[in-house]
Structures are given as C-alpha cells and as structure tokens.
Amino acid sequence: MDALFESLSQISVLLLPTLGALVLIFLLVLLKSLNDLVKKTHQTVNHLDQTMNIVDRTLEDLRVPVQTIANVAHGIDTVTSITQNSALAFSKYLVENLDVIKEWIQKLFKRNKPTEQTYNGEDTEEIL
C-alpha cells in the first residue's frame, strides 16, 4: 500500500505542474476572450450612442413640421365639424319652412311670368 501511495505521489509531482500550466493557459485564453468581448461591447455602445444622438437631432428637427401638420389637421377637423353643423341646421330650416319657401317660389314665378295681351287692333300706336 505504501508503494501505491509512493507511485501516486511521484506521478502527481510530475502531472500537477503540467496541469497547473494548462489551467493557467486556459485562464489566459478565457481572459483574452473576455477582454475582446468587453472591447467590442464598448465599441458597439459608442456607435449606438452616436446613432442615438443623430436620431435625437433628427427628431428635434421634425418636431416643428409635425406640430404644424397636427395644427392643420385640427383646423380641418374644426372646419368639417362646422360644415356638418351648418348643413344640418340648413336642412332642418328647409324642412321646417318648406311650406313658406314653396309659397315664396310660387309667388316669385307668378310675378315674373309675362302676362299675355290680346291684340284687338285698336292699340297699334301703343304697341309700336
């Protein structure tokens, strides 16, 4: 049993430094990969920051035209509402006063209608 432990001790004395060196190399590769990832992330964040600044400036430039379009749209809505209300009021007025309007139009046509005169031969001087 002592011989077994002695053999394992000699093998571990040889293998442990080699395994330690391999673990250190693996850790160095891992740290290098993490460093590259952090650098790429930093570059991406810087690029994203520049892009966000450009978008922000563009939105600021568009704020006034968008407000103008909104004001025009509200104006059109107001005109549409007033026109609808006016048309509704006019149609109600026509329906309520249809008889009066009908009589007024009939009187207008009767007044403008030329009266027919018969010629009896006596008033030739008046006609000429």
C-alpha positions in Angstrom: 0.0 0.0 0.0 2.9 2.3 0.7 4.3 1.5 -2.7 1.0 2.6 -4.3 1.0 5.9 -2.4 4.6 6.4 -3.3 3.8 5.8 -7.0 0.9 8.2 -6.9 3.0 10.8 -5.2 5.7 10.6 -7.9 3.1 10.7 -10.7 1.3 13.7 -9.1 4.6 15.5 -8.7 5.1 15.2 -12.4 1.5 15.9 -13.5 0.4 18.7 -11.2 2.8 21.3 -12.6 1.8 20.4 -16.2 -1.9 20.5 -15.3 -1.4 23.8 -13.5 0.3 25.3 -16.6 -2.6 24.0 -18.8 -5.1 25.6 -16.4 -3.2 28.9 -16.5 -3.1 28.8 -20.3 -6.8 28.2 -20.4 -7.4 31.1 -18.0 -5.3 33.4 -20.1 -7.3 32.4 -23.2 -10.5 33.0 -21.3 -9.4 36.4 -20.0 -8.3 37.4 -23.6 -11.7 36.4 -24.9 -13.4 38.4 -22.2 -11.2 41.4 -22.9 -12.1 41.2 -26.6 -15.7 40.9 -25.7 -15.5 44.0 -23.5 -13.7 46.0 -26.2 -16.3 45.0 -28.8 -19.1 45.9 -26.4 -17.6 49.3 -25.7 -17.3 50.0 -29.4 -20.9 48.9 -30.0 -22.1 51.2 -27.2 -20.1 54.1 -28.6 -21.5 53.5 -32.0 -25.0 53.2 -30.6 -24.6 56.4 -28.6 -23.6 58.3 -31.8 -26.6 56.8 -33.6 -28.9 57.8 -30.8 -27.6 61.4 -30.9 -28.2 61.5 -34.7 -31.8 60.2 -34.2 -32.4 62.7 -31.4 -31.2 65.6 -33.6 -33.4 64.4 -36.4 -36.4 64.1 -34.1 -35.8 67.7 -32.9 -35.7 68.9 -36.5 -39.0 67.1 -37.2 -40.8 68.4 -34.1 -41.9 71.7 -35.7 -43.2 70.2 -39.0 -45.1 67.5 -37.1 -46.7 70.2 -34.9 -47.6 72.2 -38.0 -49.3 69.1 -39.5 -51.2 68.5 -36.3 -52.4 72.1 -36.2 -53.6 71.8 -39.8 -55.4 68.5 -39.0 -57.1 70.1 -36.1 -58.2 73.0 -38.3 -59.6 70.7 -40.9 -61.5 68.8 -38.2 -62.9 72.1 -36.9 -64.0 73.1 -40.5 -65.5 69.7 -41.1 -67.5 69.9 -37.8 -68.7 73.5 -38.6 -69.7 72.4 -42.1 -71.7 69.4 -40.8 -73.4 71.5 -38.2 -74.3 74.2 -40.8 -75.6 71.6 -43.3 -77.7 70.0 -40.6 -79.1 73.4 -39.5 -79.9 74.4 -43.1 -81.6 71.1 -43.8 -83.7 71.5 -40.6 -84.6 75.0 -41.6 -85.7 73.8 -45.0 -87.8 71.0 -43.6 -89.4 73.3 -41.0 -90.2 76.1 -43.5 -90.9 74.1 -46.6 -94.4 75.5 -47.0 -93.2 79.1 -46.7 -90.4 78.5 -49.2 -92.8 76.8 -51.6 -95.2 79.7 -51.4 -92.4 82.2 -51.9 -91.2 80.4 -55.0 -94.7 80.2 -56.4 -95.2 84.0 -55.9 -91.8 84.7 -57.5 -92.7 82.7 -60.6 -96.2 84.2 -60.8 -94.8 87.8 -60.5 -92.1 87.2 -63.2 -94.4 85.4 -65.6 -95.3 87.7 -68.6 -98.9 88.4 -68.9 -100.4 87.6 -72.2 -102.1 90.6 -74.0 -104.5 90.1 -76.8 -104.3 92.3 -79.9 -107.6 93.7 -80.8 -106.4 96.1 -83.5 -107.2 99.4 -81.7 -104.0 100.0 -79.8 -101.5 99.9 -82.6 -99.7 103.0 -81.6 -99.1 101.7 -78.1 -97.5 98.5 -79.4 -95.1 100.3 -81.7 
